[in-house]
Amino acid sequence: MTAQDLVKKLKERLGEAHFEWKLDLKTNKLRLEHRELGKGMDLLLGDVLTKYDIRKEKAIDEVVYTIEQTFEAMKKEKEQGFEELTNIYPVIRSGSFPKKSKEGHAFITTEHTAETRIYYALDLGNTYRLIDEEMVQKLQVPVEQIKESARFQIRKLPTNVKQDEVAGNIFYFLNENDGYDASRILNDAFLKEMRGKIEGDMTVSVPHQDVLIIGDIRNNTGYDVLAQMTMHFFTVGAVPITSLSFIYEDGHLEPIFILAKNRVKKEQERK
């Protein structure tokens, strides 16, 4: 199948009434613009063609779904506007995550740890969009108000956990699959509540966007289990964050490897 053949199939599925189709044959990049919304998206057809060779019509189904969901999110964003702040939430990303959108607009962020950074998202139902400076201009409210509202909203989300025991250590898993599981690390009241249940060292892990792991580490084996567990989740997550875990003490998060170095250093000083 050629790029032109693929575009023909997409036109049959999506129609031409609402879209403008622009194909660059040199790069096999398709620019699809929605006439009513005045917005568009780019598709690299080479990737789709490779998937088509393997998955056939299922590959077409996936790209059609992606296009429909993308423009549906744009439509909801335009309809909702920013009259209320109740649909804005914080999201945790790795420290290496881009600080600007593809259009070059800086995202609104807050420093969190050496490994993580807080971004802010407009919830659109099945998806969300990270808030950048251009969106803030539409919102017409102070950035600090956006951040404060997002922190408040994350405290309203459920914090149900499942418990598992490995080698005498207890692990709690939060996995609501709402896109904000890792963001629960910002719910101070929840973390303090969990601290009250824990007998050993309390660890907090956000290996990817859709899971939060809290550990009750009661022996050295627990740290080995935790390291293997977080690395596994980090490698399989759709939006990986960090394979490192944090010690939670007195309301503060400290990466375990830093803590370990500090302890070694203190022990050496005592000698």
VENZIZI-V666943 format. One line per field, one symbol per residue. phi: phi as a letter, one per 40 degrees, with the letter a starting at -180 (. if undefined). psi: psi as a letter, one per 40 degrees, with the letter a starting at -180 (. if undefined). A space follows every 50 residues. Layout:
phi = ???
psi = ???
This chain:
phi = .ccccccccccccbgbcbbbbbbcccbfbbbbbccccgbaabbccdcccc ccccbfccccdcccccccccccccccccccgbcbbcbbbcbcbccccdcb cccgccccbbcbbcbbbcbbbccbgcaabccbcccccccfbcdccccccc ccccccccbcbbbabbfgbbbbbbacfbgbcccccccdccccccdccccb ccbbbbcadbabbbbbcbacddccccccccccccccccbcbaccbbcbbf gbbbdcccccccccccccccc
psi = hidddddddddddeiedeihhhhhddefhhhhhhdddfiiiihhdddddd ddddebddddddddddddddddddddddddafdieefhiihhiideiiei ideehhihihicadeiihihihhfceaihhhadddddddfiidddddddd ddddeeiifhiiiihhfeihhhhhgefeefddeeeegdddddddddehda hhihhgdidfihhhhgheiddddddddddddddddeidgicieiiihhhf eihhhddddddddddddddd.
